[in-house]
């Protein structure tokens, strides 16, 4: 994986291919009880600050899902694809909600 400029600024890109269902990366890093601008929700009162994960951008059509500490491919991913996940499917509360095309990305996880 590598961090580089994408369509919306810096993003996380693959350097190899992954098949649907493969673990692309295991998140590691400092864990917080509350969300931060760059943390990823991984469990009840658990938000991780991963050195790669902080560069993963939001998409309503993501290619990654967060499953506990794992970034899992939702579809086949080619080398040089940007890795994205749907913040609304993963995050319960976001420190910095935002809108895209008038759609609120607030981190209100489907419950």
Secondary structure as GFF3:
##gff-version 3
##sequence-region A 1 111
A	DSSP	beta_strand	2	6	.	.	.	ID=ss1
A	DSSP	beta_strand	9	13	.	.	.	ID=ss2
A	DSSP	beta_strand	23	26	.	.	.	ID=ss3
A	DSSP	beta_strand	30	32	.	.	.	ID=ss4
A	DSSP	beta_strand	40	43	.	.	.	ID=ss5
A	DSSP	beta_strand	46	49	.	.	.	ID=ss6
A	DSSP	three_ten_helix	53	55	.	.	.	ID=ss7
A	DSSP	beta_strand	57	58	.	.	.	ID=ss8
A	DSSP	beta_strand	64	67	.	.	.	ID=ss9
A	DSSP	beta_strand	70	73	.	.	.	ID=ss10
A	DSSP	beta_strand	84	85	.	.	.	ID=ss11
A	DSSP	alpha_helix	87	90	.	.	.	ID=ss12
A	DSSP	beta_strand	98	100	.	.	.	ID=ss13
A	DSSP	beta_strand	103	105	.	.	.	ID=ss14
###
